[in-house]
Amino acid sequence: MSLGDPVQAKMVHYPLAFKKPSGTSRGVLTTKDSWLIYLTQGDRWGLGECSLIQDLSPDPMSGFVDQLRWVESHASMGFETVYQQLSQYPSIRFGWEQAWQSLHAQNPMHLFPSSFTRGEVPIDINGLVWMGPIDQMRQEVSDKINQGFKAVKFKVGALDFTSELNLIREVRALYPEDQVGIRLDANGGFPPHQALHYLEQLSPLGIHSIEQPVSPKYRKLLGELCAQSPIPIALDESLIGLEQPGERDELLDEVSPQYLILKPSLIGGFRSAQDWISRAEQRGIQWWVTSALESNIGLNAIAQWTFTQQSKLLQGLGTGGLFTNNIEGPLTVDHGRLWYDTNKEWSPIPQL
């Protein structure tokens, strides 16, 4: 590669298909839109993923493909110029950030080389149990614990609350708190007028934390819940769309959550996540990183970056096995830990 070689970009549409319908408080997902950003400069290449979640990703869908094409035709302008242009498109900004990091790495798939990418040290993660029929959720819990996970995260808030509560009671009766941790994610699904009552009912069950019990639009209530709840509260969706430093400080000061959940695809990438971490740590707020149902391309980048941040908490990075058409590679979940298995090769990237 010579210094005069221009950076060129190619966009590849790569929709992901779930192995089985996956329930959230916003409905059931069967497919997920994803685009790959492929950069070249001379004989070097880089790869990133723009990953979208229906009804959650804040990117304006009406102009999404046009914005991808703009990146394709303006990649030679350099990282910062393109990055600044993408402030309204956090998933594209994140894909661009990944691809640029990959392009300039010695190994394009080792964006952040470390003892993780050398296969020496894993990342501890929680297992995820999706919303669905209670019998199905019960089986998923059993499977996750048998697979060696030390903590399980339940998606709650869309089914009958009494049924969800009874299932969690059942799990706790079988597995004490020192054996299996329980995290909950309501995706804003608790009725505002009942949220505190729900939290009080869940409290005796030794819950580590609950993500976003009510919608971000109830900010005053979220602040009250964070002050009163017997269960620590984590903000997730509340972070989406807050670009300005003042907006971020205002949220953290008004709500004072116990935790932040960082999804780089939804908040604009690693630089943005690092900014949230800095503001959180100034206030004594802890945090962890969660993937947003990316393929293994995005998950690979997120996992490598997360490892370099040295968080002591369990991360939410074990979603790579959800799809029938995932891009296979070294990422492997074993006994509740995410490993980078250096004996495994990446499968060919589609259409590249």
N, C-alpha and C positions, 0 to 999 in steps of 0.2 A: 504493500500500500504506500503510495506517495502522498505527501501532504496536499497535493493538488487534486486528488481524487474526490469527486463530490459524493455526498451521502445520498443514496437512493432508497426509496421506500416502496414496499408493495403490501397491500392489504388483502388478507384472505379471510373470507367469511367461513366460520367453522362452528355451526350450531351444535350444541351438545344435547344428547338424548339421555334422560334418566333411565336407569335400569328398572326402577319402579316409581310410580307416582309418589312425590314427596310433598307432604302437607305442611303448610305454614298458616299463620293467622290470616294471611292474604289469599289463601286458596291453595290449590294443589298444582305443583309444577311437574310437567312431563318433559318439557324441553327448555333450553336456556340459550339465549343468543350470545355468541362470542365471535370476536374477530382477532386475528393474529396480525401483528405488525412485524414485517420482515425488513430489516435494514441491511444494506450492503455499502461497503466503501472499499474499492479495489477488491482484494481477495478476502477481506474480512466480512463477517456478517453478525447480526444481532437479532434477537427475537423477543417480542413482548405480546401480552394478551390484553385485549379490552373486553371485559366481562360484564354482562348486564343481567340484573335481576328484575323480572317483571314487576312493575308497580312499586319498586323500591329505588332503583338506580335513578339519580337525579338528572342524568344527561337528557337534554331535550331530544326526543326521538324524531321530531319532524326534520331536524337538521343533522342527524347523527351521521348518516352515510356521506352527506356532503362534507362534513367536517373531517371524516376519514380521508376522503379524496383530497381535501385541502392539505392534510399532512403529507399525503403521497406526493403531491406536486411541489411542496415547499420544504421537504426534509433537508435540502442542501443549505437552508438558511441557518442551520445549527440548532443546538439543543435549546438554548434559552429563548430564542425567538419563537420557536414552535411551542415550547412549554407555556409561555405567557399567553399565547393565543388560545390555549385550551382550558382556561379557567372555568368555563361553563360546562366542560365535558370531563368530569373527573376520571371516568373509566378510560377515555382515550389518553388523557394526560398520564395516567398510570401505565398504560401500555407503551406509550412513547418513552417514559422514564425507564421502564424495564429494557426496552429494545436498545436504547442508547447505552445503558450500563452494560448490556450483553455485548454490544458492538465493540466496546472498548476493553472488555475483559480478555485475559489471555486465553481462557476457555469460554466460549459464548454461553455455555450452560452453567458455568460457575460465576454467577454475577458478583457474589460476595464470598470469595474463597475463605475457608475456615476449617476447623477440625470437624465441622458438620459435613462439609462437602468432601472431606477426606475419608468420611465414613467412620470416624473415631468416636464421635459424641452425638447422641440423638437429642431430639426435642420432645419433652414430655407434653402430651396432649390429652384432652378429654374426648370421650366417645360421644357421639351425637345420636339421640333418639328422636325420630321425626314424629310429628303428629299423625295420628291414624287411629283405627279401631283399637280399643284398649288391649285386646288380646294380642294384637300385632305389636303394640308398644311394649307389652310385658315380655314378649319373646325377644324383642330387640335389646331390652335391658339385660336379659339373661345372656344373650350372645355377647354383648359388649363386656360384661364382667368376666365371662369365660375366656374372652380374648385378652384379658389382662389389664384392662383399663382401670385406673385408680380413681377416676372421676367420670361421671356421666352427665351430659347436658340434655335436658328435656326441652323440647319445644312445647309450650303450653299456651293457653289463652284462646284457643279456637274451639275446643270441645267443651262438653259439660264440665264445669269446674269441679263438681263433687266427684265425678269419675276420675279426673286427673289427680285430685287430692288423694283419693283412695289408692290409686296406683302408686303414688310416691310414698304413701304410708306403708304399702306392701313392700316396696323396695327397701325402705329403711328398716322394716322389721326383719328382713332377711340379711341385710348388710349394714352393720353399724357404721357410724360416722368416721371412725378411724380406719375403716376398711375401704369404703367407697364414698367419695365426695359427690355431692349433687349440686349441679348448677341448673338454673332455669332461665329460659328465654321466652318472654311473653310477646315479643315483637309488637309492643304497644297494645296488646289485645285485651287487657283487663278493663272492665267497665269503670270509668273514673270514680263513680260514687261508691263502688264496692272494692276498690283496689286495696285500701288499707285493711279492710276486713279479710280479704283473700290472703294478704301477707301475714296477718296475725294467725290465720289458720295453718299456714304453711310453716310458721316459725318453729314449732316443736320438733320438726323433722330434720333439723340440722342442715339447713340449706346454706351452701357457701355464698351464693349471690343470685340475684335475679336481674336479667337484662330488660331494660325498657318496659316496666310494668304497664305504663300508659303511653299514649301517643305523644310525640314531641310537642304537639300544639298545646298540651296542658302543662306548660313550663312551671307555672306557679304551683300546681299540684305536685309536680315532680319534686320541686324543692321541699314541699311539706312532707312528702313521702320519704325523701332522703333523710330528713330530720327525725321522723317518727317511726319509720319502718324497723321492725325487729330483724329484718333480713337486709344485708348490705345490697345497695342498688348500683347497677352499672348502666351507663348511658351508651347507646349504640346509635339508633336512628337519629337521636337528637344532634349528633355531630354532623350529619349530612347537610351540605349546602352552606355551612358557615366557613367562608373564605377569609374574611377580614380578621386581623388580630383582635380588634375590639369586640367583635361578635363572639369570638371564642372565650375571651376573658369574661365577658358578661354572662355567658351560659354557665361557666364553671363557678363563678362567684354567686350567681343567683340560685343555682341548684345544689351545689356542693355534693356531688355524688361520691360514693366510696370508690368506684372503679370507672374506667373508660374501656370500651371495646373498640379496637381500631381495625377497620376493614379498608385496606389501602385502595381497593377498587371503587369504593363509595365515597372516599374523602379526598381523592386526588393524588394518591401515591405515597412514596416514602418520605419525601421532603415535608409533605403536609402532616403525615403521621408523626414525624420527628418533632414538628412544631407542637402538636397536641401533647406529646410525651413531655416536652419541656414545660409547657404550661401546667400540666397535671402534676408533675413532680414538684414544682414550685409550691403547690398547694397541698402536698402530701396525699395526692390521689394516685392510687395504683392503677395499673393498666395491663391488658394483654391483647394479643393480635389474633384476629379470626379471619379466615379466608371467606370469600363471598361466592362460594361454589364455582371457583375457577377450574379449568382443566389443569393438568399437571404442569403446563407451561407457566401459568400465573402462580400456581401453588409453589412451584420450585423457587421462583423469585421471592415470594413472600416468606417462605420458610428460611431461606438463606439470610435474608435481611433480618428477620426476627431473631435468629440465633445471635447475630452480632450485637443486638440490643441488650442481651444478658438479663432478660426478665426472669425473675425467680418463680413466676406463676405458671400454671399449666396453660398452654396455648390452644387455640381452636383451629387446628390446621389439618385435620384428618379427613378432608372431604374428597380427596382425589379419586376414590373408588366408586363414586356414585353413577358414573356414566358408562354407557355401552361402547362409546366411541372415543374414550379418553386416549390421549397420547401417552403411551407407556414409557416409563423411564426408571431411574434409580430410586425414586421416592417409595419407601416401603413402611407400612405400619406394622409394628410387632410389639406385643405386650404393652399397648398403650403408649408407644413411643414412635415418633416419626424419624426414620433413618434415611440417610443417603447411601444406598448400597452401591459401592463402586464396582461391584462385579456385574451390574446390570447396565446395558446400553440403552440410550434413547431410541425409540422407534422412529422411522422416517416422519418428518413433519408434512402433513397433507398439503399438496399443491405447491410445494416449494422445490 
